[in-house]
Amino acid sequence: MNKAIETLQERGFFNQCTDVEGLSKKMDECPITFYVGCDPTGASLHIGHMVPFFAFRHLVNHGHKGVALIGGGTGRIGDPSGKTEMRKMLDYAQIDENVEKIKAQLDRFLHFDGDKAMAINNKDWLENLNYIDFLRDIGSCFSVNKMLTFEEYRLRLEKGLSFIEFNYQLLQAYDFYMLHKNHNILLQIGGADQWGNITAGVDLIRRKLGGTTELNEMHQAYGLTFPLVMRSDGKKMGKSEKGAIFLDPALTPVFEFFQYWRNVPDADVKKFFLLFTFLEVEEIRQICSGDINAAKERLSYEVTKAIHGQAEAERALEGARAAFGGTGDKASMPTVTRPCEGFKAGVNVCDLYYDTNLCATKSDARRLIQQGGASINGNTVTDVKQVLTLSDADSDGEFVLRAGKKKFCRVVLA
């Protein structure tokens, strides 16, 4: 088996392949070019989107070339795969803005150099398609009966599938066809929910560019999917109490991103090391055979470093150690600055928890205190009417607020 495929299998990326032996042989003969797509349905990717892009880097590390296809065209429709209802339709200006933001996020992770890794926007060939010509040329290659056998459509039929969404598979298949024809891309990779879309592209390439045995061999295309990642506690990967764990630090602060990984179930630590870090497998085994809390801290550091860079990962690590272990640098904790004047008169603890966004409402803050989940500078808060003054600050003239086991905020007075 080809080394790159072995790596994907060993690390848990492998789910289905249209022809694993043929793909392995092709990859042994010479480096191939592959692609993975994502639609700009939001201004930021979340960590659940990143599984194919971690695989992307492994394939590039084995000498192959990768294309990130950002769906400025298909994003105008929205992929029904994995969705129970139709996606919200975005205006074209918003989609174009999202494309640029996502491209920048992927560039930081994949390092687009125009050779080993590059980004392409399918808006380039989808924006001005003539619908009648498209139906004659491409739509005639598809069987509605076959399309309805794919799970993504079958499940949606129970709640309703719009005609515009029904066209999505044709467009994604056309993407693969265009990339194969113009860039010699032989392989599409993606999540397990993309199997129907990917195999439709493989079949379209065969139908449009095949013919003789020689041409079939020349235009052989492949599809490879990865398992959809779920947590062992049944929660969807990349989801927290607040929602998705985004790559954009304005949506998910780096400290919260770090803490998400620090609090994953014990049973998931090794699996997430294999999928979301680039440590060697043997090193991962050694780490996971030791103290589980040390392993989680290392996992948090490695994933944060991969997404946000080493400096931010070290800052988050220091902040977590200061918050939870009494070591580390408090300056690395989530921090807000508040004027001294207010504390001269006194600030109610519920108001402060609300003001620092540790609680969504003042009622939430009261419940937190009444349930014993609030502490300030290491001291449990028991009175919802307690008022904090300058004399209650720590030796550095600060307040360190804790809400439950996971949420912290450092309040600096100015």
Protein Blocks (a to p, Z undefined) as FASTA:
>chain_A
ZZklmmmmmnopafbdfblmlmmmmmmmpccddddddddfbfbdcfklmmmmmmmmmmmm
nopacdddddfklmmnopaehpabdcddddfklmmmmmmmmmmmmmmmnopghlmpccdd
fklmmmmpcfklmmmmmmmmpcfklmmmpmklmmmmmnopafklmmmmmmmmmmmmmmmm
mnopabdcddfklmmmmmmmmmmmmmmmgccfklmmmmgccdddddddddfkopaehiaf
klpcdfblklmcfklmmmmmmmgcfklmmmmmmmmmcbdfklmmmmmmmcfklmmmmmmm
mmmmmmnojklmmmmmmmmmmmmnopajfklpccddddfklmmnopafklmmmmnopafb
fklmmmmmmnopaceehiacfbfkbccdfklpcfkopacddehjlbccddddZZ
